[in-house]
Amino acid sequence: MFIAYTITAVLLAVILAASAAATHRRNPQVTASMAAVGVPDKYFSQVPSADLLR
């Protein structure tokens, strides 16, 4: 069971880091979706930090 938990935790950490990196680099797809849900442009630089603090 410990091995399954470890693999899941590592996999989720990698996905979260990739999400933060895409947001930090202002990937056009990520930027468009964030703008579509109403995130102001001035908060785009703070979102990756919040992702990594979860």
mmCIF entry with sequence, helices, sheets and N, C-alpha, C, O atoms, coordinates in Angstrom:
data_MODEL
# 
_entry.id   MODEL 
# 
_entity.id                         1 
_entity.type                       polymer 
_entity.pdbx_number_of_molecules   1 
# 
_entity_poly.entity_id                      1 
_entity_poly.type                           'polypeptide(L)' 
_entity_poly.nstd_linkage                   no 
_entity_poly.nstd_monomer                   no 
_entity_poly.pdbx_seq_one_letter_code       MFIAYTITAVLLAVILAASAAATHRRNPQVTASMAAVGVPDKYFSQVPSADLLR 
_entity_poly.pdbx_seq_one_letter_code_can   MFIAYTITAVLLAVILAASAAATHRRNPQVTASMAAVGVPDKYFSQVPSADLLR 
_entity_poly.pdbx_strand_id                 A 
# 
loop_
_entity_poly_seq.entity_id 
_entity_poly_seq.num 
_entity_poly_seq.mon_id 
_entity_poly_seq.hetero 
1 1  MET n 
1 2  PHE n 
1 3  ILE n 
1 4  ALA n 
1 5  TYR n 
1 6  THR n 
1 7  ILE n 
1 8  THR n 
1 9  ALA n 
1 10 VAL n 
1 11 LEU n 
1 12 LEU n 
1 13 ALA n 
1 14 VAL n 
1 15 ILE n 
1 16 LEU n 
1 17 ALA n 
1 18 ALA n 
1 19 SER n 
1 20 ALA n 
1 21 ALA n 
1 22 ALA n 
1 23 THR n 
1 24 HIS n 
1 25 ARG n 
1 26 ARG n 
1 27 ASN n 
1 28 PRO n 
1 29 GLN n 
1 30 VAL n 
1 31 THR n 
1 32 ALA n 
1 33 SER n 
1 34 MET n 
1 35 ALA n 
1 36 ALA n 
1 37 VAL n 
1 38 GLY n 
1 39 VAL n 
1 40 PRO n 
1 41 ASP n 
1 42 LYS n 
1 43 TYR n 
1 44 PHE n 
1 45 SER n 
1 46 GLN n 
1 47 VAL n 
1 48 PRO n 
1 49 SER n 
1 50 ALA n 
1 51 ASP n 
1 52 LEU n 
1 53 LEU n 
1 54 ARG n 
# 
_struct_asym.id          A 
_struct_asym.entity_id   1 
# 
loop_
_struct_conf.conf_type_id 
_struct_conf.id 
_struct_conf.pdbx_PDB_helix_id 
_struct_conf.beg_label_comp_id 
_struct_conf.beg_label_asym_id 
_struct_conf.beg_label_seq_id 
_struct_conf.pdbx_beg_PDB_ins_code 
_struct_conf.end_label_comp_id 
_struct_conf.end_label_asym_id 
_struct_conf.end_label_seq_id 
_struct_conf.pdbx_end_PDB_ins_code 
_struct_conf.beg_auth_comp_id 
_struct_conf.beg_auth_asym_id 
_struct_conf.beg_auth_seq_id 
_struct_conf.end_auth_comp_id 
_struct_conf.end_auth_asym_id 
_struct_conf.end_auth_seq_id 
_struct_conf.pdbx_PDB_helix_class 
_struct_conf.details 
_struct_conf.pdbx_PDB_helix_length 
HELX_P HELX_P1 AA1 PHE A 2  ? HIS A 24 ? PHE A 2  HIS A 24 1 ? 23 
HELX_P HELX_P2 AA2 PRO A 28 ? ALA A 36 ? PRO A 28 ALA A 36 1 ? 9  
HELX_P HELX_P3 AA3 ASP A 41 ? TYR A 43 ? ASP A 41 TYR A 43 5 ? 3  
HELX_P HELX_P4 AA4 VAL A 47 ? LEU A 52 ? VAL A 47 LEU A 52 1 ? 6  
# 
_struct_conf_type.id          HELX_P 
_struct_conf_type.criteria    ? 
_struct_conf_type.reference   ? 
# 
loop_
_atom_site.group_PDB 
_atom_site.id 
_atom_site.type_symbol 
_atom_site.label_atom_id 
_atom_site.label_alt_id 
_atom_site.label_comp_id 
_atom_site.label_asym_id 
_atom_site.label_entity_id 
_atom_site.label_seq_id 
_atom_site.pdbx_PDB_ins_code 
_atom_site.Cartn_x 
_atom_site.Cartn_y 
_atom_site.Cartn_z 
_atom_site.occupancy 
_atom_site.B_iso_or_equiv 
_atom_site.pdbx_formal_charge 
_atom_site.auth_seq_id 
_atom_site.auth_comp_id 
_atom_site.auth_asym_id 
_atom_site.auth_atom_id 
_atom_site.pdbx_PDB_model_num 
ATOM 1   N N  . MET A 1 1  ? 0.820   -1.185 0.000   1.00 0.00 ? 1  MET A N  1 
ATOM 2   C CA . MET A 1 1  ? 0.000   0.000  0.000   1.00 0.00 ? 1  MET A CA 1 
ATOM 3   C C  . MET A 1 1  ? 0.875   1.266  0.000   1.00 0.00 ? 1  MET A C  1 
ATOM 4   O O  . MET A 1 1  ? 0.540   2.271  -0.626  1.00 0.00 ? 1  MET A O  1 
ATOM 5   N N  . PHE A 1 2  ? 1.982   1.189  0.705   1.00 0.00 ? 2  PHE A N  1 
ATOM 6   C CA . PHE A 1 2  ? 2.877   2.343  0.755   1.00 0.00 ? 2  PHE A CA 1 
ATOM 7   C C  . PHE A 1 2  ? 3.417   2.683  -0.627  1.00 0.00 ? 2  PHE A C  1 
ATOM 8   O O  . PHE A 1 2  ? 3.556   3.858  -0.967  1.00 0.00 ? 2  PHE A O  1 
ATOM 9   N N  . ILE A 1 3  ? 3.719   1.675  -1.418  1.00 0.00 ? 3  ILE A N  1 
ATOM 10  C CA . ILE A 1 3  ? 4.258   1.904  -2.766  1.00 0.00 ? 3  ILE A CA 1 
ATOM 11  C C  . ILE A 1 3  ? 3.216   2.602  -3.631  1.00 0.00 ? 3  ILE A C  1 
ATOM 12  O O  . ILE A 1 3  ? 3.555   3.515  -4.383  1.00 0.00 ? 3  ILE A O  1 
ATOM 13  N N  . ALA A 1 4  ? 1.960   2.190  -3.539  1.00 0.00 ? 4  ALA A N  1 
ATOM 14  C CA . ALA A 1 4  ? 0.891   2.820  -4.308  1.00 0.00 ? 4  ALA A CA 1 
ATOM 15  C C  . ALA A 1 4  ? 0.725   4.286  -3.904  1.00 0.00 ? 4  ALA A C  1 
ATOM 16  O O  . ALA A 1 4  ? 0.545   5.154  -4.759  1.00 0.00 ? 4  ALA A O  1 
ATOM 17  N N  . TYR A 1 5  ? 0.785   4.552  -2.616  1.00 0.00 ? 5  TYR A N  1 
ATOM 18  C CA . TYR A 1 5  ? 0.675   5.932  -2.130  1.00 0.00 ? 5  TYR A CA 1 
ATOM 19  C C  . TYR A 1 5  ? 1.842   6.778  -2.635  1.00 0.00 ? 5  TYR A C  1 
ATOM 20  O O  . TYR A 1 5  ? 1.640   7.913  -3.066  1.00 0.00 ? 5  TYR A O  1 
ATOM 21  N N  . THR A 1 6  ? 3.038   6.246  -2.587  1.00 0.00 ? 6  THR A N  1 
ATOM 22  C CA . THR A 1 6  ? 4.218   6.971  -3.032  1.00 0.00 ? 6  THR A CA 1 
ATOM 23  C C  . THR A 1 6  ? 4.145   7.279  -4.524  1.00 0.00 ? 6  THR A C  1 
ATOM 24  O O  . THR A 1 6  ? 4.447   8.397  -4.939  1.00 0.00 ? 6  THR A O  1 
ATOM 25  N N  . ILE A 1 7  ? 3.749   6.307  -5.326  1.00 0.00 ? 7  ILE A N  1 
ATOM 26  C CA . ILE A 1 7  ? 3.631   6.524  -6.771  1.00 0.00 ? 7  ILE A CA 1 
ATOM 27  C C  . ILE A 1 7  ? 2.573   7.579  -7.069  1.00 0.00 ? 7  ILE A C  1 
ATOM 28  O O  . ILE A 1 7  ? 2.779   8.443  -7.921  1.00 0.00 ? 7  ILE A O  1 
ATOM 29  N N  . THR A 1 8  ? 1.436   7.511  -6.365  1.00 0.00 ? 8  THR A N  1 
ATOM 30  C CA . THR A 1 8  ? 0.369   8.501  -6.560  1.00 0.00 ? 8  THR A CA 1 
ATOM 31  C C  . THR A 1 8  ? 0.829   9.895  -6.157  1.00 0.00 ? 8  THR A C  1 
ATOM 32  O O  . THR A 1 8  ? 0.558   10.862 -6.868  1.00 0.00 ? 8  THR A O  1 
ATOM 33  N N  . ALA A 1 9  ? 1.510   10.011 -5.040  1.00 0.00 ? 9  ALA A N  1 
ATOM 34  C CA . ALA A 1 9  ? 1.981   11.311 -4.570  1.00 0.00 ? 9  ALA A CA 1 
ATOM 35  C C  . ALA A 1 9  ? 2.989   11.925 -5.537  1.00 0.00 ? 9  ALA A C  1 
ATOM 36  O O  . ALA A 1 9  ? 2.929   13.121 -5.824  1.00 0.00 ? 9  ALA A O  1 
ATOM 37  N N  . VAL A 1 10 ? 3.906   11.115 -6.035  1.00 0.00 ? 10 VAL A N  1 
ATOM 38  C CA . VAL A 1 10 ? 4.906   11.614 -6.977  1.00 0.00 ? 10 VAL A CA 1 
ATOM 39  C C  . VAL A 1 10 ? 4.247   12.030 -8.281  1.00 0.00 ? 10 VAL A C  1 
ATOM 40  O O  . VAL A 1 10 ? 4.589   13.069 -8.845  1.00 0.00 ? 10 VAL A O  1 
ATOM 41  N N  . LEU A 1 11 ? 3.312   11.235 -8.762  1.00 0.00 ? 11 LEU A N  1 
ATOM 42  C CA . LEU A 1 11 ? 2.603   11.555 -10.000 1.00 0.00 ? 11 LEU A CA 1 
ATOM 43  C C  . LEU A 1 11 ? 1.828   12.870 -9.874  1.00 0.00 ? 11 LEU A C  1 
ATOM 44  O O  . LEU A 1 11 ? 1.871   13.705 -10.778 1.00 0.00 ? 11 LEU A O  1 
ATOM 45  N N  . LEU A 1 12 ? 1.134   13.052 -8.778  1.00 0.00 ? 12 LEU A N  1 
ATOM 46  C CA . LEU A 1 12 ? 0.393   14.303 -8.570  1.00 0.00 ? 12 LEU A CA 1 
ATOM 47  C C  . LEU A 1 12 ? 1.325   15.500 -8.423  1.00 0.00 ? 12 LEU A C  1 
ATOM 48  O O  . LEU A 1 12 ? 0.996   16.595 -8.879  1.00 0.00 ? 12 LEU A O  1 
ATOM 49  N N  . ALA A 1 13 ? 2.468   15.313 -7.801  1.00 0.00 ? 13 ALA A N  1 
ATOM 50  C CA . ALA A 1 13 ? 3.438   16.402 -7.673  1.00 0.00 ? 13 ALA A CA 1 
ATOM 51  C C  . ALA A 1 13 ? 3.983   16.817 -9.029  1.00 0.00 ? 13 ALA A C  1 
ATOM 52  O O  . ALA A 1 13 ? 4.177   18.006 -9.280  1.00 0.00 ? 13 ALA A O  1 
ATOM 53  N N  . VAL A 1 14 ? 4.231   15.857 -9.898  1.00 0.00 ? 14 VAL A N  1 
ATOM 54  C CA . VAL A 1 14 ? 4.722   16.161 -11.243 1.00 0.00 ? 14 VAL A CA 1 
ATOM 55  C C  . VAL A 1 14 ? 3.656   16.912 -12.044 1.00 0.00 ? 14 VAL A C  1 
ATOM 56  O O  . VAL A 1 14 ? 3.962   17.882 -12.737 1.00 0.00 ? 14 VAL A O  1 
ATOM 57  N N  . ILE A 1 15 ? 2.417   16.461 -11.947 1.00 0.00 ? 15 ILE A N  1 
ATOM 58  C CA . ILE A 1 15 ? 1.321   17.142 -12.657 1.00 0.00 ? 15 ILE A CA 1 
ATOM 59  C C  . ILE A 1 15 ? 1.158   18.565 -12.149 1.00 0.00 ? 15 ILE A C  1 
ATOM 60  O O  . ILE A 1 15 ? 0.969   19.486 -12.944 1.00 0.00 ? 15 ILE A O  1 
ATOM 61  N N  . LEU A 1 16 ? 1.228   18.757 -10.842 1.00 0.00 ? 16 LEU A N  1 
ATOM 62  C CA . LEU A 1 16 ? 1.092   20.087 -10.260 1.00 0.00 ? 16 LEU A CA 1 
ATOM 63  C C  . LEU A 1 16 ? 2.237   21.001 -10.687 1.00 0.00 ? 16 LEU A C  1 
ATOM 64  O O  . LEU A 1 16 ? 2.010   22.173 -10.985 1.00 0.00 ? 16 LEU A O  1 
ATOM 65  N N  . ALA A 1 17 ? 3.451   20.486 -10.720 1.00 0.00 ? 17 ALA A N  1 
ATOM 66  C CA . ALA A 1 17 ? 4.596   21.285 -11.153 1.00 0.00 ? 17 ALA A CA 1 
ATOM 67  C C  . ALA A 1 17 ? 4.486   21.657 -12.628 1.00 0.00 ? 17 ALA A C  1 
ATOM 68  O O  . ALA A 1 17 ? 4.845   22.768 -13.018 1.00 0.00 ? 17 ALA A O  1 
ATOM 69  N N  . ALA A 1 18 ? 3.993   20.735 -13.448 1.00 0.00 ? 18 ALA A N  1 
ATOM 70  C CA . ALA A 1 18 ? 3.798   21.033 -14.869 1.00 0.00 ? 18 ALA A CA 1 
ATOM 71  C C  . ALA A 1 18 ? 2.732   22.105 -15.059 1.00 0.00 ? 18 ALA A C  1 
ATOM 72  O O  . ALA A 1 18 ? 2.867   22.970 -15.925 1.00 0.00 ? 18 ALA A O  1 
ATOM 73  N N  . SER A 1 19 ? 1.686   22.053 -14.266 1.00 0.00 ? 19 SER A N  1 
ATOM 74  C CA . SER A 1 19 ? 0.634   23.067 -14.340 1.00 0.00 ? 19 SER A CA 1 
ATOM 75  C C  . SER A 1 19 ? 1.177   24.440 -13.949 1.00 0.00 ? 19 SER A C  1 
ATOM 76  O O  . SER A 1 19 ? 0.891   25.438 -14.611 1.00 0.00 ? 19 SER A O  1 
ATOM 77  N N  . ALA A 1 20 ? 1.954   24.486 -12.883 1.00 0.00 ? 20 ALA A N  1 
ATOM 78  C CA . ALA A 1 20 ? 2.537   25.758 -12.448 1.00 0.00 ? 20 ALA A CA 1 
ATOM 79  C C  . ALA A 1 20 ? 3.515   26.299 -13.487 1.00 0.00 ? 20 ALA A C  1 
ATOM 80  O O  . ALA A 1 20 ? 3.555   27.505 -13.730 1.00 0.00 ? 20 ALA A O  1 
ATOM 81  N N  . ALA A 1 21 ? 4.300   25.421 -14.101 1.00 0.00 ? 21 ALA A N  1 
ATOM 82  C CA . ALA A 1 21 ? 5.254   25.850 -15.120 1.00 0.00 ? 21 ALA A CA 1 
ATOM 83  C C  . ALA A 1 21 ? 4.540   26.397 -16.348 1.00 0.00 ? 21 ALA A C  1 
ATOM 84  O O  . ALA A 1 21 ? 4.967   27.403 -16.914 1.00 0.00 ? 21 ALA A O  1 
ATOM 85  N N  . ALA A 1 22 ? 3.461   25.747 -16.764 1.00 0.00 ? 22 ALA A N  1 
ATOM 86  C CA . ALA A 1 22 ? 2.700   26.233 -17.924 1.00 0.00 ? 22 ALA A CA 1 
ATOM 87  C C  . ALA A 1 22 ? 2.069   27.588 -17.643 1.00 0.00 ? 22 ALA A C  1 
ATOM 88  O O  . ALA A 1 22 ? 2.019   28.448 -18.523 1.00 0.00 ? 22 ALA A O  1 
ATOM 89  N N  . THR A 1 23 ? 1.591   27.779 -16.433 1.00 0.00 ? 23 THR A N  1 
ATOM 90  C CA . THR A 1 23 ? 1.003   29.069 -16.070 1.00 0.00 ? 23 THR A CA 1 
ATOM 91  C C  . THR A 1 23 ? 2.078   30.151 -15.993 1.00 0.00 ? 23 THR A C  1 
ATOM 92  O O  . THR A 1 23 ? 1.870   31.275 -16.450 1.00 0.00 ? 23 THR A O  1 
ATOM 93  N N  . HIS A 1 24 ? 3.219   29.808 -15.417 1.00 0.00 ? 24 HIS A N  1 
ATOM 94  C CA . HIS A 1 24 ? 4.308   30.785 -15.279 1.00 0.00 ? 24 HIS A CA 1 
ATOM 95  C C  . HIS A 1 24 ? 4.846   31.225 -16.643 1.00 0.00 ? 24 HIS A C  1 
ATOM 96  O O  . HIS A 1 24 ? 5.214   32.386 -16.823 1.00 0.00 ? 24 HIS A O  1 
ATOM 97  N N  . ARG A 1 25 ? 4.892   30.300 -17.598 1.00 0.00 ? 25 ARG A N  1 
ATOM 98  C CA . ARG A 1 25 ? 5.379   30.627 -18.940 1.00 0.00 ? 25 ARG A CA 1 
ATOM 99  C C  . ARG A 1 25 ? 4.311   31.290 -19.804 1.00 0.00 ? 25 ARG A C  1 
ATOM 100 O O  . ARG A 1 25 ? 4.558   31.628 -20.962 1.00 0.00 ? 25 ARG A O  1 
ATOM 101 N N  . ARG A 1 26 ? 3.123   31.473 -19.233 1.00 0.00 ? 26 ARG A N  1 
ATOM 102 C CA . ARG A 1 26 ? 1.984   32.087 -19.938 1.00 0.00 ? 26 ARG A CA 1 
ATOM 103 C C  . ARG A 1 26 ? 1.656   31.341 -21.225 1.00 0.00 ? 26 ARG A C  1 
ATOM 104 O O  . ARG A 1 26 ? 1.570   31.931 -22.302 1.00 0.00 ? 26 ARG A O  1 
ATOM 105 N N  . ASN A 1 27 ? 1.477   30.052 -21.090 1.00 0.00 ? 27 ASN A N  1 
ATOM 106 C CA . ASN A 1 27 ? 1.042   29.214 -22.194 1.00 0.00 ? 27 ASN A CA 1 
ATOM 107 C C  . ASN A 1 27 ? -0.286  29.778 -22.716 1.00 0.00 ? 27 ASN A C  1 
ATOM 108 O O  . ASN A 1 27 ? -1.196  30.022 -21.924 1.00 0.00 ? 27 ASN A O  1 
ATOM 109 N N  . PRO A 1 28 ? -0.414  29.989 -24.024 1.00 0.00 ? 28 PRO A N  1 
ATOM 110 C CA . PRO A 1 28 ? -1.632  30.604 -24.569 1.00 0.00 ? 28 PRO A CA 1 
ATOM 111 C C  . PRO A 1 28 ? -2.919  29.869 -24.205 1.00 0.00 ? 28 PRO A C  1 
ATOM 112 O O  . PRO A 1 28 ? -3.945  30.510 -23.974 1.00 0.00 ? 28 PRO A O  1 
ATOM 113 N N  . GLN A 1 29 ? -2.885  28.545 -24.149 1.00 0.00 ? 29 GLN A N  1 
ATOM 114 C CA . GLN A 1 29 ? -4.086  27.792 -23.778 1.00 0.00 ? 29 GLN A CA 1 
ATOM 115 C C  . GLN A 1 29 ? -4.462  28.043 -22.320 1.00 0.00 ? 29 GLN A C  1 
ATOM 116 O O  . GLN A 1 29 ? -5.639  28.204 -21.995 1.00 0.00 ? 29 GLN A O  1 
ATOM 117 N N  . VAL A 1 30 ? -3.475  28.075 -21.460 1.00 0.00 ? 30 VAL A N  1 
ATOM 118 C CA . VAL A 1 30 ? -3.735  28.307 -20.044 1.00 0.00 ? 30 VAL A CA 1 
ATOM 119 C C  . VAL A 1 30 ? -4.210  29.734 -19.829 1.00 0.00 ? 30 VAL A C  1 
ATOM 120 O O  . VAL A 1 30 ? -5.158  29.971 -19.080 1.00 0.00 ? 30 VAL A O  1 
ATOM 121 N N  . THR A 1 31 ? -3.557  30.679 -20.481 1.00 0.00 ? 31 THR A N  1 
ATOM 122 C CA . THR A 1 31 ? -3.937  32.084 -20.350 1.00 0.00 ? 31 THR A CA 1 
ATOM 123 C C  . THR A 1 31 ? -5.361  32.316 -20.836 1.00 0.00 ? 31 THR A C  1 
ATOM 124 O O  . THR A 1 31 ? -6.121  33.051 -20.206 1.00 0.00 ? 31 THR A O  1 
ATOM 125 N N  . ALA A 1 32 ? -5.722  31.698 -21.943 1.00 0.00 ? 32 ALA A N  1 
ATOM 126 C CA . ALA A 1 32 ? -7.073  31.871 -22.485 1.00 0.00 ? 32 ALA A CA 1 
ATOM 127 C C  . ALA A 1 32 ? -8.125  31.287 -21.546 1.00 0.00 ? 32 ALA A C  1 
ATOM 128 O O  . ALA A 1 32 ? -9.176  31.891 -21.334 1.00 0.00 ? 32 ALA A O  1 
ATOM 129 N N  . SER A 1 33 ? -7.844  30.120 -20.988 1.00 0.00 ? 33 SER A N  1 
ATOM 130 C CA . SER A 1 33 ? -8.833  29.513 -20.090 1.00 0.00 ? 33 SER A CA 1 
ATOM 131 C C  . SER A 1 33 ? -8.959  30.284 -18.788 1.00 0.00 ? 33 SER A C  1 
ATOM 132 O O  . SER A 1 33 ? -10.054 30.394 -18.236 1.00 0.00 ? 33 SER A O  1 
ATOM 133 N N  . MET A 1 34 ? -7.840  30.825 -18.286 1.00 0.00 ? 34 MET A N  1 
ATOM 134 C CA . MET A 1 34 ? -7.912  31.625 -17.059 1.00 0.00 ? 34 MET A CA 1 
ATOM 135 C C  . MET A 1 34 ? -8.663  32.928 -17.307 1.00 0.00 ? 34 MET A C  1 
ATOM 136 O O  . MET A 1 34 ? -9.428  33.373 -16.451 1.00 0.00 ? 34 MET A O  1 
ATOM 137 N N  . ALA A 1 35 ? -8.454  33.535 -18.452 1.00 0.00 ? 35 ALA A N  1 
ATOM 138 C CA . ALA A 1 35 ? -9.176  34.759 -18.791 1.00 0.00 ? 35 ALA A CA 1 
ATOM 139 C C  . ALA A 1 35 ? -10.664 34.471 -18.983 1.00 0.00 ? 35 ALA A C  1 
ATOM 140 O O  . ALA A 1 35 ? -11.507 35.310 -18.669 1.00 0.00 ? 35 ALA A O  1 
ATOM 141 N N  . ALA A 1 36 ? -10.981 33.295 -19.496 1.00 0.00 ? 36 ALA A N  1 
ATOM 142 C CA . ALA A 1 36 ? -12.387 32.934 -19.732 1.00 0.00 ? 36 ALA A CA 1 
ATOM 143 C C  . ALA A 1 36 ? -13.165 32.782 -18.428 1.00 0.00 ? 36 ALA A C  1 
ATOM 144 O O  . ALA A 1 36 ? -14.365 33.052 -18.388 1.00 0.00 ? 36 ALA A O  1 
ATOM 145 N N  . VAL A 1 37 ? -12.498 32.355 -17.373 1.00 0.00 ? 37 VAL A N  1 
ATOM 146 C CA . VAL A 1 37 ? -13.195 32.202 -16.092 1.00 0.00 ? 37 VAL A CA 1 
ATOM 147 C C  . VAL A 1 37 ? -13.129 33.465 -15.241 1.00 0.00 ? 37 VAL A C  1 
ATOM 148 O O  . VAL A 1 37 ? -13.684 33.501 -14.143 1.00 0.00 ? 37 VAL A O  1 
ATOM 149 N N  . GLY A 1 38 ? -12.452 34.504 -15.738 1.00 0.00 ? 38 GLY A N  1 
ATOM 150 C CA . GLY A 1 38 ? -12.485 35.798 -15.071 1.00 0.00 ? 38 GLY A CA 1 
ATOM 151 C C  . GLY A 1 38 ? -11.297 36.137 -14.188 1.00 0.00 ? 38 GLY A C  1 
ATOM 152 O O  . GLY A 1 38 ? -11.407 37.021 -13.338 1.00 0.00 ? 38 GLY A O  1 
ATOM 153 N N  . VAL A 1 39 ? -10.168 35.465 -14.358 1.00 0.00 ? 39 VAL A N  1 
ATOM 154 C CA . VAL A 1 39 ? -8.969  35.793 -13.578 1.00 0.00 ? 39 VAL A CA 1 
ATOM 155 C C  . VAL A 1 39 ? -8.340  37.039 -14.184 1.00 0.00 ? 39 VAL A C  1 
ATOM 156 O O  . VAL A 1 39 ? -7.983  37.032 -15.362 1.00 0.00 ? 39 VAL A O  1 
ATOM 157 N N  . PRO A 1 40 ? -8.193  38.122 -13.396 1.00 0.00 ? 40 PRO A N  1 
ATOM 158 C CA . PRO A 1 40 ? -7.581  39.338 -13.931 1.00 0.00 ? 40 PRO A CA 1 
ATOM 159 C C  . PRO A 1 40 ? -6.113  39.115 -14.307 1.00 0.00 ? 40 PRO A C  1 
ATOM 160 O O  . PRO A 1 40 ? -5.426  38.291 -13.702 1.00 0.00 ? 40 PRO A O  1 
ATOM 161 N N  . ASP A 1 41 ? -5.649  39.846 -15.297 1.00 0.00 ? 41 ASP A N  1 
ATOM 162 C CA . ASP A 1 41 ? -4.279  39.698 -15.797 1.00 0.00 ? 41 ASP A CA 1 
ATOM 163 C C  . ASP A 1 41 ? -3.244  39.972 -14.714 1.00 0.00 ? 41 ASP A C  1 
ATOM 164 O O  . ASP A 1 41 ? -2.162  39.386 -14.742 1.00 0.00 ? 41 ASP A O  1 
ATOM 165 N N  . LYS A 1 42 ? -3.547  40.840 -13.769 1.00 0.00 ? 42 LYS A N  1 
ATOM 166 C CA . LYS A 1 42 ? -2.557  41.178 -12.740 1.00 0.00 ? 42 LYS A CA 1 
ATOM 167 C C  . LYS A 1 42 ? -2.297  40.010 -11.773 1.00 0.00 ? 42 LYS A C  1 
ATOM 168 O O  . LYS A 1 42 ? -1.285  40.014 -11.072 1.00 0.00 ? 42 LYS A O  1 
ATOM 169 N N  . TYR A 1 43 ? -3.185  39.021 -11.724 1.00 0.00 ? 43 TYR A N  1 
ATOM 170 C CA . TYR A 1 43 ? -3.003  37.870 -10.842 1.00 0.00 ? 43 TYR A CA 1 
ATOM 171 C C  . TYR A 1 43 ? -2.299  36.693 -11.510 1.00 0.00 ? 43 TYR A C  1 
ATOM 172 O O  . TYR A 1 43 ? -2.010  35.697 -10.845 1.00 0.00 ? 43 TYR A O  1 
ATOM 173 N N  . PHE A 1 44 ? -2.017  36.784 -12.804 1.00 0.00 ? 44 PHE A N  1 
ATOM 174 C CA . PHE A 1 44 ? -1.406  35.660 -13.512 1.00 0.00 ? 44 PHE A CA 1 
ATOM 175 C C  . PHE A 1 44 ? -0.037  35.308 -12.937 1.00 0.00 ? 44 PHE A C  1 
ATOM 176 O O  . PHE A 1 44 ? 0.348   34.140 -12.973 1.00 0.00 ? 44 PHE A O  1 
ATOM 177 N N  . SER A 1 45 ? 0.694   36.256 -12.419 1.00 0.00 ? 45 SER A N  1 
ATOM 178 C CA . SER A 1 45 ? 2.014   35.949 -11.872 1.00 0.00 ? 45 SER A CA 1 
ATOM 179 C C  . SER A 1 45 ? 1.916   35.293 -10.500 1.00 0.00 ? 45 SER A C  1 
ATOM 180 O O  . SER A 1 45 ? 2.872   34.648 -10.067 1.00 0.00 ? 45 SER A O  1 
ATOM 181 N N  . GLN A 1 46 ? 0.793   35.437 -9.803  1.00 0.00 ? 46 GLN A N  1 
ATOM 182 C CA . GLN A 1 46 ? 0.646   34.866 -8.476  1.00 0.00 ? 46 GLN A CA 1 
ATOM 183 C C  . GLN A 1 46 ? 0.050   33.455 -8.488  1.00 0.00 ? 46 GLN A C  1 
ATOM 184 O O  . GLN A 1 46 ? 0.177   32.711 -7.515  1.00 0.00 ? 46 GLN A O  1 
ATOM 185 N N  . VAL A 1 47 ? -0.595  33.100 -9.586  1.00 0.00 ? 47 VAL A N  1 
ATOM 186 C CA . VAL A 1 47 ? -1.260  31.792 -9.661  1.00 0.00 ? 47 VAL A CA 1 
ATOM 187 C C  . VAL A 1 47 ? -0.279  30.618 -9.560  1.00 0.00 ? 47 VAL A C  1 
ATOM 188 O O  . VAL A 1 47 ? -0.564  29.669 -8.830  1.00 0.00 ? 47 VAL A O  1 
ATOM 189 N N  . PRO A 1 48 ? 0.872   30.642 -10.264 1.00 0.00 ? 48 PRO A N  1 
ATOM 190 C CA . PRO A 1 48 ? 1.791   29.488 -10.112 1.00 0.00 ? 48 PRO A CA 1 
ATOM 191 C C  . PRO A 1 48 ? 2.277   29.302 -8.692  1.00 0.00 ? 48 PRO A C  1 
ATOM 192 O O  . PRO A 1 48 ? 2.453   28.170 -8.242  1.00 0.00 ? 48 PRO A O  1 
ATOM 193 N N  . SER A 1 49 ? 2.497   30.397 -7.978  1.00 0.00 ? 49 SER A N  1 
ATOM 194 C CA . SER A 1 49 ? 2.933   30.280 -6.582  1.00 0.00 ? 49 SER A CA 1 
ATOM 195 C C  . SER A 1 49 ? 1.847   29.634 -5.733  1.00 0.00 ? 49 SER A C  1 
ATOM 196 O O  . SER A 1 49 ? 2.137   28.804 -4.871  1.00 0.00 ? 49 SER A O  1 
ATOM 197 N N  . ALA A 1 50 ? 0.607   30.013 -5.977  1.00 0.00 ? 50 ALA A N  1 
ATOM 198 C CA . ALA A 1 50 ? -0.497  29.414 -5.235  1.00 0.00 ? 50 ALA A CA 1 
ATOM 199 C C  . ALA A 1 50 ? -0.638  27.932 -5.585  1.00 0.00 ? 50 ALA A C  1 
ATOM 200 O O  . ALA A 1 50 ? -0.982  27.126 -4.720  1.00 0.00 ? 50 ALA A O  1 
ATOM 201 N N  . ASP A 1 51 ? -0.380  27.566 -6.831  1.00 0.00 ? 51 ASP A N  1 
ATOM 202 C CA . ASP A 1 51 ? -0.439  26.162 -7.216  1.00 0.00 ? 51 ASP A CA 1 
ATOM 203 C C  . ASP A 1 51 ? 0.581   25.343 -6.445  1.00 0.00 ? 51 ASP A C  1 
ATOM 204 O O  . ASP A 1 51 ? 0.279   24.238 -5.994  1.00 0.00 ? 51 ASP A O  1 
ATOM 205 N N  . LEU A 1 52 ? 1.770   25.868 -6.293  1.00 0.00 ? 52 LEU A N  1 
ATOM 206 C CA . LEU A 1 52 ? 2.825   25.109 -5.632  1.00 0.00 ? 52 LEU A CA 1 
ATOM 207 C C  . LEU A 1 52 ? 2.652   25.064 -4.107  1.00 0.00 ? 52 LEU A C  1 
ATOM 208 O O  . LEU A 1 52 ? 3.251   24.218 -3.443  1.00 0.00 ? 52 LEU A O  1 
ATOM 209 N N  . LEU A 1 53 ? 1.846   25.957 -3.557  1.00 0.00 ? 53 LEU A N  1 
ATOM 210 C CA . LEU A 1 53 ? 1.632   25.963 -2.118  1.00 0.00 ? 53 LEU A CA 1 
ATOM 211 C C  . LEU A 1 53 ? 0.496   25.051 -1.668  1.00 0.00 ? 53 LEU A C  1 
ATOM 212 O O  . LEU A 1 53 ? 0.261   24.905 -0.469  1.00 0.00 ? 53 LEU A O  1 
ATOM 213 N N  . ARG A 1 54 ? -0.204  24.443 -2.604  1.00 0.00 ? 54 ARG A N  1 
ATOM 214 C CA . ARG A 1 54 ? -1.316  23.554 -2.220  1.00 0.00 ? 54 ARG A CA 1 
ATOM 215 C C  . ARG A 1 54 ? -0.826  22.374 -1.458  1.00 0.00 ? 54 ARG A C  1 
ATOM 216 O O  . ARG A 1 54 ? -1.621  21.524 -1.057  1.00 0.00 ? 54 ARG A O  1 
# 
